[in-house]
């Protein structure tokens, strides 16, 4: 009963019966999506790795959908050798996006044929997610296309693949198709911002969530226009929701600032790399510029604690 109440709170005003159906749908959709992803990945992995490619396809499909970012390629290369393989790049990217949309969005989209309408939550998640992916891809393409250590050696088609994939993966997935430590500082800053925003509520991703970011953005725009209330897609957002979004973002920034300060005071490392590492831990992303294995134990404990708080949520923990 306690579990049902918690599940009911997480998906708004559904009844207990809806919660049970929702859980069954989550399991069914999860298995189905990962199975389709594994089949697609197998068409590329099997010719490269033989029979082991089947196992690798299943492993990476689950890892991508769950936004885990673990891979079996070895040598800390992740997917850097697959920029010219659209099957691998875009299958994993789509799995990441699907897992990051959240279960609430899935159900709403599945019910669209009957209801002919979508919740504000679903609209906000889809619009903000699409905007961040497109904007991020354009930014990384412009920022890195001539960098000889990242996109420079790639052809135009591979550069597009790499730009789109990095924009998707740094929203909490943890895979990389570019050497992260060689990216420009401008690209690192944009990656940090995307990692901070993260995925959707009720999803397999982390961060402050795209809905929190969207509500704060619209609250700022409403204030600029002189509106007394925050309006999102012609819907009024209660002030209590705006206050909660502000609290989540504020506590998250405070947490990252404190943890970054601690690590910087312990390690003699560039500030941008430490901020990158701490934000990645907070968003449970898994991307790294390569400094984590060389950190002192106190710094590793700080990152572990940051991961925990990022997964639980700073407001829930508080």
Phi, psi and omega in degrees: 000317179298319178297320179295320180296316179297317179295322180295319179296323184287339179240036171068234193257028177291151177282172178300320180298321178295324179298315180297316178297323180298316180298317177297319179295320179301313181296315182296314181292319180302309181297318182295313181295316180294326179294315178298317178299319180295320179297315179296315180295326180298328180296339178258321185285321183299314177298332182274320189243005180073211183298330178298339180298333178295311178298317180297322180296315179295314181301311184288330177296316179292316180299319181290313181298322181275007179055034182278315177087000177287141179224164181248016183289322178088163177068021181056028183269339185050237184250026183296339181267004185247014180299335178267007181245092184297333180298312180290310185300310187276334174294313179294320179299316179293324176296318178299313181297315181299314179294330183277348180288327178099153186289329179297318180295317178307309184297318180297318178292322179294327181272358187299324181298330180272314187276333183060021177211158180236147176295155175302322178303312182296313179301316182295316180298314182294316182292311182294319180298313180298317180298315182294321179295311182293313180298316180297318180298315179297318181298311183292326177297313180293319185287327189246354189298334180252006180285114184295343181268351182234273184270346184312310182286350184278152174281174186301316180299316180292326178296319177297314178302313183295319181295314180296315183296317181294323178298323179285313190289330184279006175272007170139008187275317176096351173281160172213141177248005176230149176291108189296323182291343181265357180288154181293160180297326178299317179292324178296320179296315178296321177298318178300316180298315180294321177296323180294319180291310175078209187253203184266157175298148179071018181251186178270003182259177181242214182082183180283349178090145183294330180292320177299314178299316181297316180295317178296319179298315180290329176296320178295314180296321178296320177294320179298320179285349181086014179285144179281335182238155177276126181240126179238117180051047178066019177240133178284133179258123179304145182299329180296327178289319177297317180297321179294318178298319179295321179295317180298311182295317181295313178296322180295314178296321178296316179300311180298319179299313181296313182294322178295318179299318180297311182294318179298323180290337181268320186255150173260078184226156177302138183302318184298323179290323179291316177300320177302313183294316181292317179295321177298320178293316180300317181277004186047045183276305180101356176284146183211144175276002176102005185271341186304314181298340185259004180284155175287163185302322181298321180290323178294322177295322177299316179294321178299314180295323179294320176299317181298312180295324179294324179285317180289323184103127184299324181289318178296319180296316179297000000 
